[in-house]
Amino acid sequence: MAENSAFKSFRNTPSDFMDEALGGLVAAHPYAEWHEEGFIGLLTNDGQSDDSEERVAVISGGGSGHEPMHAGFVGPGMLDAACPGLLFTSPNAVQITAATEWADRGRGVVQVVKNYTGDVMNFTVAANSTNTEVKQVIVADDVATEIDNDDSPGRRGTGATIIVEKIAGAAAARGNDLEAVASIAQRAADQSRSMAVALEAGHLPTSGRKTFDLDEGEIEVGVGIHGEPGVERRSTSDKEPSAKALVQELLEGITQSLDDADVETADAQVLLFVNGLGGTSELELDLVFGEAVAQLADRGITVHRGIRGTLVTSLNMAGISLTVTVLDEELTELLDAETDAPAWPAVAVSPRYSPARMVDDVEQPEDGDENPWLTAFVERLQESFDDLTELDRVARDGDFGQNLEAAFGDLQTPLKGSDTALLAFFAHRMLVRAGGTSGAVFGTFFREMAEAFEGADVDSRKADASEFATALADGLSRGVEAVTDLGGAKEGDNTLIDALAPAAAAAKEIDDATSIDEVLQHVFDPAVAGAKSTRGMQAKKGRASYIGESAAEVPDPGAIATTWLFGKAPVDEF
């Protein structure tokens, strides 16, 4: 592990990191063989070097830190060899020359080269140092560095590289000659554009330092895959940009660049590639993919093929890149061709996007007079979702307030309807919308409460205190029993039972209350005492029980929420 650094990495010694990491990569790779000259070569299924077939070979390479590019794409139907450099450093010409000569199957070698100065120089030196017939394909897709200046190196090679590698590998596998493979691959490169945004910098496992400087509250629009600056470094202190706005900005740059290059995007069919830069969750990539599909459709551009994955990384940078490749029939055919390269993802065919919303057609009860008791409960919840989530986060779980918000956040107050109708509705909402442990537990509790009030034919809007107290005591007792049967929780286990059980016991003792408010107050005080007792308890049930002693310093948020069925006490009083 890294020591005495701001960032942690899995490593032994920095000097051995690359050798050991590449060794592990090869060990886990089904088609890889390490060559001591400094490259990874393709093996056949029988473990022998793939030297039997006379065909065009395709190789690529670049600095390490972008995995699975390039080594993950070594495989039948894609790359024959990949040359890994040091972290964010081009491979040297000796490596590339050795890989080029080894890969030659008698019909020449196509080198797929990202448009970075070091990569272009070293691949060119290698091409000029060998008797192997070589054609180069230059990938220059990053519109953030598209500068109309003869002294500029032009667009960087980024996400489109793996698309070009796939096209070239498929063309070689079907038997095209060297000129044709290079020409088709270059067409794919020329019809591709990419742009990226970083939310946070990554860090180098060899040093523990950030890969580039990006202050808290800043994002980099147009960032390169090594953290190089792009279009703008922007503060988010005033307003964090939405995914929709960022996707729109990236697509605007991409489509404008394609149009300026006379690659027609209007009414085009394209490949959309949404790529994670190493530290972005799969769910975020899913969201961005859907957003990009929808926005391209709004522009009159059809996503004919779609790819989403963490494939061209910048170590562990939190960010995404978008790549758009304008397709034709041949490029689509080659994109769809089979490959066994382990990192090549499943390709979506003609994806269509709409939010995956669950349909819940059970409507909030609206009949009858207002229900003050249950209205007060819901309003207490609605005022405290964030507080409950934060309390749960401190206990290392973190979803409780969000679950309650999913169930109760959109309810309109004041509530109307009988106790039975509203409690049954609460049960439905918790079971259907909240999910998780809290959804099952509170859904079960409210269901038992609803059945108790229905069986007693009691409604707090018109019942006398004695009738209400009897129904409440029955409902709470049934709730304690059902929740205990469901998960095994009992008093002292740091759950809502620690508030619910004292409330049930107190309700059974009521025999002289003169109002429903008096009944609720009589139950409220022991419920609060029970909830307060959970501070300092070791959780024995529920997800907090997995955490250990770190969860014991805060009161149980479920117990707190339970007390609000009877009265009001702010979170900070527990």
Phi, psi and omega per residue, in radians:
M1 nan 2.652 3.073
A2 -1.175 2.448 -3.139
E3 -2.096 2.571 3.046
N4 0.935 0.726 3.085
S5 -2.365 2.804 -3.102
A6 -1.280 -0.317 -3.076
F7 -2.233 2.562 -3.080
K8 -1.869 2.480 3.100
S9 -2.458 2.692 2.956
F10 -1.416 2.018 3.138
R11 -2.838 2.880 2.979
N12 -1.761 -1.453 3.025
T13 -2.062 2.523 -3.136
P14 -0.968 -0.642 -3.073
S15 -1.192 -0.459 -3.122
D16 -1.710 -0.034 -2.969
F17 -1.008 -0.881 -3.050
M18 -1.148 -0.766 3.137
D19 -1.040 -0.775 -3.096
E20 -1.250 -0.690 3.141
A21 -1.156 -0.765 3.123
L22 -1.172 -0.603 3.066
G23 -1.083 -0.732 3.087
G24 -1.165 -0.660 3.096
L25 -1.033 -0.808 -3.128
V26 -1.146 -0.687 -3.129
A27 -1.093 -0.592 -3.106
A28 -1.539 -0.112 -2.997
H29 -1.626 2.211 -3.086
P30 -1.289 -0.249 -3.065
Y31 -2.264 0.463 -2.998
A32 -2.012 2.526 3.039
E33 -2.403 2.295 3.125
W34 -1.502 2.309 3.088
H35 -1.938 2.284 -3.012
E36 -1.134 -0.242 3.047
E37 -1.243 -0.214 3.034
G38 1.957 0.584 3.093
F39 -2.553 2.870 3.115
I40 -1.870 2.149 -3.085
G41 -1.948 2.760 -3.086
L42 -1.389 2.316 2.998
L43 -1.868 2.676 3.002
T44 -1.467 3.065 -3.104
N45 -1.079 -0.433 -3.121
D46 -1.558 0.161 3.069
G47 1.444 0.137 3.125
Q48 -1.755 2.642 3.084
S49 -1.012 2.447 -3.047
D50 -1.451 1.440 -3.098
D51 -2.173 0.240 -3.030
S52 -1.563 -0.444 -2.992
E53 -1.737 2.236 3.071
E54 -1.468 1.973 -3.094
R55 -2.883 2.974 3.015
V56 -1.219 2.427 3.074
A57 -1.849 2.685 3.136
V58 -2.221 2.229 3.085
I59 -2.250 2.821 3.090
S60 -2.691 -3.007 3.132
G61 2.866 3.055 -3.123
G62 2.938 -3.084 3.115
G63 -1.071 2.575 3.035
S64 -1.248 2.926 -3.085
G65 1.787 -0.073 3.136
H66 -1.940 0.219 -3.056
E67 -1.029 2.534 0.234
P68 -1.383 -0.200 2.969
M69 -1.119 2.251 0.103
H70 -1.862 -0.420 -2.969
A71 -1.097 -0.539 3.129
G72 -1.172 -0.205 -3.121
F73 -1.861 0.186 2.938
V74 -1.338 2.109 -3.120
G75 2.993 2.837 3.114
P76 -0.944 2.264 -3.139
G77 1.559 0.038 3.135
M78 -2.441 -1.872 -3.083
L79 -1.666 2.521 3.029
D80 -1.575 -0.447 -3.137
A81 -2.782 2.678 3.074
A82 -2.383 2.408 -3.130
C83 -1.899 1.926 3.120
P84 -1.598 2.237 3.011
G85 -1.544 -3.053 2.994
L86 -1.180 3.062 -3.097
L87 -0.976 2.104 3.081
F88 1.015 0.488 -3.098
T89 -2.272 2.325 -3.132
S90 -0.992 2.510 2.962
P91 -1.105 2.734 -3.113
N92 -1.534 2.911 -3.052
A93 -1.138 -0.529 3.135
V94 -1.145 -0.778 3.072
Q95 -0.990 -0.862 -3.038
I96 -1.156 -0.689 3.103
T97 -1.070 -0.783 -3.137
A98 -1.101 -0.742 3.139
A99 -1.144 -0.686 -3.128
T100 -1.111 -0.822 -3.110
E101 -1.205 -0.652 3.127
W102 -1.168 -0.683 -3.035
A103 -1.306 -0.376 -3.055
D104 -1.033 2.139 3.129
R105 -1.881 0.346 3.063
G106 1.790 -0.123 -3.115
R107 -2.185 0.254 3.074
G108 1.695 2.992 -3.044
V109 -2.291 2.309 2.982
V110 -1.685 2.191 3.047
Q111 -1.755 2.116 3.056
V112 -1.652 2.053 -2.948
V113 -2.171 2.220 3.034
K114 -1.299 2.519 -3.094
N115 -1.404 1.214 2.908
Y116 -2.075 2.513 -3.007
T117 -0.954 -0.830 -3.115
G118 -1.120 -0.724 3.128
D119 -1.102 -0.838 -3.094
V120 -1.091 -0.759 -3.126
M121 -1.095 -0.863 -3.051
N122 -1.228 -0.651 3.070
F123 -1.179 -0.624 3.135
T124 -1.202 -0.741 3.077
V125 -1.043 -0.730 3.133
A126 -1.129 -0.762 -3.141
A127 -1.078 -0.592 -3.119
N128 -1.471 -0.111 -3.064
S129 -1.807 0.084 -3.046
T130 -2.233 2.690 3.044
N131 -1.459 -0.128 3.089
T132 -1.164 2.420 3.084
E133 -1.294 2.185 -3.016
V134 -2.228 2.430 2.936
K135 -2.158 2.398 3.117
Q136 -1.836 2.495 2.991
V137 -2.062 2.102 -3.118
I138 -1.721 2.174 3.117
V139 -1.744 2.048 -3.100
A140 -2.393 1.464 -2.944
D141 -1.990 -0.204 -2.989
D142 -1.434 1.878 -3.038
V143 -1.266 -0.217 3.128
A144 -1.139 -0.392 3.132
T145 -1.964 0.459 3.116
E146 -1.446 1.685 -3.074
I147 -2.087 2.242 -3.131
D148 -1.428 1.363 -3.036
N149 -2.649 2.204 -3.099
D150 -1.102 -0.412 -3.128
D151 -1.504 -0.148 -3.113
S152 -1.454 2.496 3.079
P153 -1.261 -0.142 3.082
G154 1.521 -2.855 -3.086
R155 -1.133 2.419 3.065
R156 -1.287 2.757 3.045
G157 -1.621 2.107 -3.068
T158 -2.351 -2.070 -2.967
G159 -1.046 -0.548 -3.098
A160 -1.172 -0.234 -3.075
T161 -0.983 -0.768 -3.087
I162 -1.248 -0.462 3.062
I163 -1.170 -0.775 3.131
V164 -1.130 -0.728 3.102
E165 -1.048 -0.686 3.134
K166 -1.169 -0.789 -3.141
I167 -1.082 -0.809 -3.125
A168 -1.118 -0.780 -3.127
G169 -1.101 -0.685 3.128
A170 -1.195 -0.688 3.116
A171 -1.133 -0.690 3.095
A172 -1.159 -0.715 -3.106
A173 -1.136 -0.529 -3.134
R174 -1.481 -0.070 3.003
G175 1.845 0.150 3.100
N176 -1.089 2.651 3.112
D177 -1.391 3.065 -3.010
L178 -1.039 -0.805 -3.118
E179 -1.086 -0.746 -3.104
A180 -1.181 -0.762 3.141
V181 -1.043 -0.821 -3.128
A182 -1.117 -0.710 -3.112
S183 -1.140 -0.781 -3.140
I184 -1.137 -0.753 -3.129
A185 -1.141 -0.686 3.126
Q186 -1.165 -0.594 3.075
R187 -1.093 -0.745 3.094
A188 -1.077 -0.728 3.121
A189 -1.104 -0.794 -3.089
D190 -1.177 -0.412 -3.126
Q191 -1.730 0.340 -3.133
S192 -2.126 2.490 3.021
R193 -2.458 2.589 -3.127
S194 -2.390 2.779 2.992
M195 -2.762 2.569 -3.009
A196 -2.259 2.820 2.997
V197 -2.438 2.406 3.118
A198 -1.955 2.321 3.056
L199 -1.642 -0.547 3.092
E200 -2.564 2.567 3.063
A201 -1.258 2.739 2.995
G202 -1.569 -2.971 3.059
H203 -2.458 2.662 -3.078
L204 -1.505 2.147 3.117
P205 -1.181 -0.298 3.119
T206 -1.411 -0.348 -3.075
S207 -2.322 -0.316 -3.066
G208 1.384 -0.008 -3.136
R209 -1.534 2.744 3.051
K210 -1.094 2.577 3.105
T211 -1.242 -0.428 3.019
F212 -2.832 2.934 -3.081
D213 -1.604 2.062 3.063
L214 -2.479 1.929 -3.044
D215 -1.231 2.765 3.050
E216 -1.000 2.343 -3.130
G217 1.509 0.158 3.077
E218 -2.099 2.635 2.964
I219 -2.238 2.741 3.114
E220 -2.008 1.992 3.118
V221 -1.613 2.167 -3.104
G222 1.547 0.386 -3.092
V223 -1.123 2.595 3.047
G224 -1.520 2.971 -3.067
I225 -1.331 -0.037 2.980
H226 -1.896 0.102 -3.075
G227 1.589 0.170 3.121
E228 -1.100 2.583 -3.116
P229 -1.123 2.735 -3.106
G230 -2.164 -2.238 -3.059
V231 -1.313 -0.754 -3.002
E232 -2.804 2.408 2.931
R233 -1.733 2.120 -2.908
R234 -2.174 2.352 3.060
S235 -1.401 2.453 3.090
T236 -1.956 0.319 -3.071
S237 -1.145 -0.579 3.135
D238 -1.434 -0.776 -3.103
K239 -2.720 2.198 3.089
E240 -1.356 2.220 -3.097
P241 -1.197 2.524 3.096
S242 -1.307 2.802 3.029
A243 -1.035 -0.670 3.133
K244 -1.028 -0.799 -3.111
A245 -1.162 -0.703 -3.140
L246 -1.185 -0.741 3.096
V247 -1.076 -0.734 3.127
Q248 -1.055 -0.736 -3.139
E249 -1.142 -0.766 3.135
L250 -1.148 -0.762 -3.136
L251 -1.167 -0.577 3.104
E252 -1.081 -0.787 3.105
G253 -1.134 -0.702 -3.115
I254 -1.146 -0.891 -3.078
T255 -1.198 -0.604 3.115
Q256 -1.137 -0.713 3.126
S257 -1.133 -0.736 3.108
L258 -1.100 -0.769 3.136
D259 -1.108 -0.700 3.129
D260 -1.126 -0.458 3.132
A261 -1.602 0.218 -3.136
D262 1.082 0.511 2.958
V263 -1.744 1.804 -2.975
E264 -1.180 2.176 3.102
T265 -1.774 -0.417 3.136
A266 -1.088 2.209 -3.136
D267 1.109 0.324 -3.102
A268 -1.451 2.761 2.934
Q269 -1.820 2.264 -2.990
V270 -2.303 2.831 2.864
L271 -1.644 2.264 3.009
L272 -1.878 2.189 3.101
F273 -2.109 1.938 3.059
V274 -1.756 2.062 -2.961
N275 -2.077 2.371 3.007
G276 -1.576 2.454 -3.073
L277 -1.559 0.176 2.999
G278 2.150 -0.504 -3.092
G279 -2.152 0.410 -3.104
T280 -1.924 2.352 -3.065
S281 -1.225 2.745 3.099
E282 -1.074 -0.672 -3.138
L283 -1.125 -0.660 3.087
E284 -1.141 -0.703 3.084
L285 -1.089 -0.698 3.099
D286 -1.046 -0.796 -3.140
L287 -1.056 -0.808 -3.123
V288 -1.132 -0.688 3.125
F289 -1.048 -0.854 3.119
G290 -1.049 -0.734 3.135
E291 -1.099 -0.740 -3.121
A292 -1.194 -0.698 3.068
V293 -1.010 -0.812 -3.113
A294 -1.136 -0.740 -3.100
Q295 -1.223 -0.632 3.068
L296 -1.130 -0.694 3.083
A297 -1.053 -0.703 3.105
D298 -1.099 -0.460 3.116
R299 -1.520 0.022 -3.109
G300 1.414 0.330 -3.113
I301 -1.901 2.225 -3.098
T302 -1.651 2.179 3.037
V303 -1.399 1.791 -3.091
H304 -1.444 -0.587 3.066
R305 -2.418 2.559 -3.108
G306 -2.384 2.449 3.090
I307 -2.293 2.380 3.073
R308 -2.417 2.174 3.134
G309 3.067 2.991 3.083
T310 -1.696 1.591 -2.920
L311 -2.139 -0.537 3.115
V312 -2.194 1.667 -2.924
T313 -1.826 2.951 2.978
S314 -2.190 1.173 -2.990
L315 0.988 -1.851 -3.079
N316 -2.163 0.569 3.108
M317 -1.120 2.365 3.043
A318 -1.512 1.812 -3.119
G319 -3.102 3.091 3.113
I320 -2.414 2.728 2.941
S321 -2.216 2.598 3.040
L322 -1.988 2.367 3.048
T323 -2.202 2.334 3.050
V324 -2.137 2.179 3.070
T325 -2.043 2.141 3.087
V326 -1.336 2.141 -3.022
L327 -1.699 2.718 2.875
D328 -2.233 -3.100 -3.052
E329 -1.073 -0.728 -3.103
E330 -1.213 -0.768 3.126
L331 -1.086 -0.662 3.101
T332 -1.117 -0.742 3.131
E333 -1.060 -0.753 -3.125
L334 -1.244 -0.623 3.084
L335 -1.100 -0.647 -3.112
D336 -1.423 -0.221 -3.081
A337 -1.082 2.607 -3.091
E338 -1.184 2.522 2.969
T339 -2.564 2.579 3.059
D340 -1.799 0.169 3.084
A341 -0.993 2.181 -2.931
P342 -1.125 -0.468 -3.084
A343 -1.604 -0.144 -3.118
W344 -1.207 2.234 -3.006
P345 -1.536 2.986 2.954
A346 -1.165 2.457 -3.100
V347 -1.869 2.218 3.115
A348 -1.379 2.380 3.139
V349 -1.764 2.115 3.105
S350 0.824 1.009 -3.117
P351 -1.157 2.504 3.057
R352 -2.186 2.492 -3.007
Y353 -2.087 2.368 2.857
S354 -2.674 2.585 -3.132
P355 -1.014 2.387 -3.091
A356 -1.510 1.297 -3.090
R357 -1.556 2.348 3.067
M358 -1.347 2.338 -3.132
V359 -1.503 2.131 3.068
D360 -2.249 1.789 -3.029
D361 -1.702 0.233 3.046
V362 -1.420 2.005 -3.024
E363 -1.575 2.684 3.075
Q364 -1.081 2.309 3.101
P365 -1.013 2.403 -3.104
E366 -2.258 -0.007 -3.046
D367 -1.503 2.509 3.007
G368 1.527 -2.940 -3.073
D369 -1.412 2.971 3.102
E370 -1.120 2.645 3.107
N371 -2.007 1.646 -3.045
P372 -1.055 -0.702 -3.082
W373 -1.038 -0.959 -3.046
L374 -1.389 -0.408 2.998
T375 -1.091 -0.794 -3.137
A376 -1.059 -0.702 3.120
F377 -1.060 -0.859 -3.106
V378 -1.129 -0.698 -3.138
E379 -1.152 -0.610 3.066
R380 -1.112 -0.735 3.080
L381 -1.080 -0.842 -3.052
Q382 -1.089 -0.455 3.108
E383 -1.383 -0.166 -2.883
S384 -2.290 0.222 -3.114
F385 -0.985 -0.830 -3.103
D386 -1.133 -0.697 3.137
D387 -1.095 -0.728 -3.138
L388 -1.188 -0.664 3.101
T389 -1.126 -0.750 3.136
E390 -1.135 -0.728 3.099
L391 -1.049 -0.736 3.128
D392 -1.197 -0.617 3.114
R393 -1.117 -0.697 3.116
V394 -1.076 -0.550 3.092
A395 -1.458 0.126 3.063
R396 1.239 0.504 3.064
D397 -2.054 -1.267 2.836
G398 1.674 0.110 -3.078
D399 -2.014 -0.007 -2.961
F400 -1.131 -0.901 3.138
G401 -1.066 -0.640 3.113
Q402 -1.152 -0.658 3.107
N403 -1.143 -0.743 3.089
L404 -1.124 -0.660 3.112
E405 -1.130 -0.656 3.106
A406 -1.083 -0.593 -3.099
A407 -1.495 -0.672 -2.967
F408 -2.050 -0.133 -2.992
G409 -1.092 -0.572 -3.081
D410 -1.747 0.149 3.133
L411 -1.247 2.420 3.140
Q412 -1.632 2.234 3.086
T413 -1.897 2.693 0.020
P414 -1.241 2.558 3.088
L415 -1.296 2.554 3.069
K416 -2.126 2.540 3.089
G417 2.176 2.964 -3.118
S418 -1.294 2.841 3.060
D419 -1.006 -0.778 -3.118
T420 -1.034 -0.841 -3.096
A421 -1.118 -0.754 -3.077
L422 -1.278 -0.707 3.102
L423 -1.128 -0.662 3.063
A424 -1.138 -0.656 3.098
F425 -1.158 -0.725 3.076
F426 -1.029 -0.764 3.135
A427 -1.038 -0.788 3.121
H428 -1.053 -0.827 -3.100
R429 -1.068 -0.761 -3.136
M430 -1.173 -0.716 -3.115
L431 -1.240 -0.632 -3.022
V432 -1.632 -0.703 -2.998
R433 -1.746 -0.557 -3.034
A434 -1.409 -0.839 -3.093
G435 1.215 -3.045 3.112
G436 1.135 -3.025 3.122
T437 -1.083 -0.765 -3.100
S438 -1.110 -0.638 3.114
G439 -1.098 -0.795 -3.135
A440 -1.170 -0.742 -3.064
V441 -1.220 -0.920 -3.109
F442 -1.223 -0.594 3.066
G443 -1.063 -0.749 3.099
T444 -1.118 -0.769 -3.138
F445 -1.063 -0.848 -3.112
F446 -1.161 -0.581 3.091
R447 -1.102 -0.762 3.107
E448 -1.135 -0.690 3.096
M449 -1.084 -0.763 -3.125
A450 -1.089 -0.740 -3.125
E451 -1.177 -0.607 3.105
A452 -1.161 -0.776 3.139
F453 -1.205 -0.599 3.093
E454 -1.178 -0.753 -3.131
G455 -1.124 -0.605 3.130
A456 -1.476 -0.172 -3.088
D457 0.950 0.864 -3.091
V458 -2.033 2.437 3.105
D459 -2.392 2.126 -3.057
S460 -1.050 -0.330 -3.118
R461 -1.292 -0.321 -3.087
K462 -2.454 -0.125 -3.118
A463 -1.358 2.721 3.014
D464 -1.448 2.952 -3.018
A465 -1.053 -0.698 -3.103
S466 -1.126 -0.778 3.134
E467 -1.103 -0.762 -3.129
F468 -1.105 -0.757 -3.126
A469 -1.072 -0.689 -3.141
T470 -1.148 -0.805 3.126
A471 -1.135 -0.703 3.138
L472 -1.113 -0.771 3.137
A473 -1.067 -0.726 3.119
D474 -1.128 -0.808 -3.128
G475 -1.092 -0.743 3.137
L476 -1.164 -0.726 3.127
S477 -1.110 -0.764 3.101
R478 -1.108 -0.662 3.115
G479 -1.107 -0.776 3.105
V480 -1.030 -0.798 -3.108
E481 -1.126 -0.776 -3.090
A482 -1.180 -0.729 3.141
V483 -1.175 -0.673 3.092
T484 -1.108 -0.761 3.096
D485 -1.108 -0.609 -3.087
L486 -1.186 -0.858 -3.022
G487 -2.127 -0.084 3.117
G488 1.474 0.072 -3.094
A489 -1.257 2.535 3.046
K490 -2.446 3.013 3.130
E491 -1.000 2.407 -3.109
G492 1.654 -0.052 -3.134
D493 -1.653 0.114 3.088
N494 1.114 0.973 3.078
T495 -2.412 -3.088 3.109
L496 -1.076 -0.352 3.113
I497 -1.047 -0.508 3.141
D498 -1.162 -0.396 3.008
A499 -1.696 -0.613 -3.036
L500 -1.262 -0.729 -3.104
A501 -1.132 -0.808 3.074
P502 -1.083 -0.622 3.105
A503 -1.122 -0.730 3.135
A504 -1.119 -0.725 3.137
A505 -1.134 -0.721 -3.138
A506 -1.158 -0.653 -3.127
A507 -1.113 -0.615 -3.141
K508 -1.175 -0.397 -3.075
E509 -1.520 -0.156 -3.061
I510 -1.281 2.202 3.087
D511 -2.451 -0.048 -3.081
D512 -2.403 0.383 3.131
A513 -1.224 2.515 -3.128
T514 -1.823 -0.147 3.136
S515 -2.627 2.806 3.106
I516 -1.138 -0.645 3.085
D517 -1.044 -0.664 3.118
E518 -1.174 -0.673 3.068
V519 -1.042 -0.841 -3.099
L520 -1.111 -0.701 3.128
Q521 -1.136 -0.669 3.134
H522 -1.083 -0.609 3.135
V523 -1.445 -0.561 -3.047
F524 -1.078 -0.811 -3.032
D525 -1.051 -0.853 3.083
P526 -1.182 -0.525 3.085
A527 -1.125 -0.740 3.114
V528 -1.123 -0.752 3.109
A529 -1.053 -0.693 3.101
G530 -1.142 -0.718 3.117
A531 -1.128 -0.708 3.126
K532 -1.125 -0.545 -3.114
S533 -1.165 -0.296 -3.128
T534 -1.298 -0.296 3.045
R535 -1.195 2.144 -3.107
G536 1.678 -0.150 3.097
M537 -1.384 2.601 2.951
Q538 -1.539 2.081 -3.140
A539 -1.120 2.373 3.126
K540 -2.055 -0.185 3.115
K541 -2.376 2.803 3.137
G542 1.391 3.106 -3.063
R543 -1.141 -0.543 3.141
A544 -1.093 -0.359 3.133
S545 -1.182 -0.356 3.126
Y546 -1.369 -0.267 -2.970
I547 -1.431 -0.629 -3.092
G548 1.678 -2.715 -2.999
E549 -1.172 -0.326 -3.115
S550 -1.112 -0.367 -3.135
A551 -1.543 -0.094 -2.957
A552 -1.430 -0.203 -3.058
E553 -1.527 -0.017 -3.138
V554 -2.182 2.612 3.097
P555 -1.239 2.735 -3.127
D556 -1.261 2.134 -3.113
P557 -1.138 -0.529 3.094
G558 -1.142 -0.672 3.096
A559 -1.145 -0.702 3.112
I560 -1.076 -0.843 -3.124
A561 -1.060 -0.597 3.130
T562 -1.083 -0.666 -3.122
T563 -1.104 -0.476 -3.072
W564 -1.264 -0.156 3.003
L565 -1.197 -0.325 -3.055
F566 -2.009 -0.406 -3.108
G567 -3.063 -3.028 -3.038
K568 -2.050 2.202 2.954
A569 -2.563 2.148 -3.111
P570 -1.047 2.717 -3.121
V571 -0.964 -0.698 -3.047
D572 -1.245 -0.082 3.071
E573 -1.538 -0.110 -3.128
F574 -1.574 nan nan
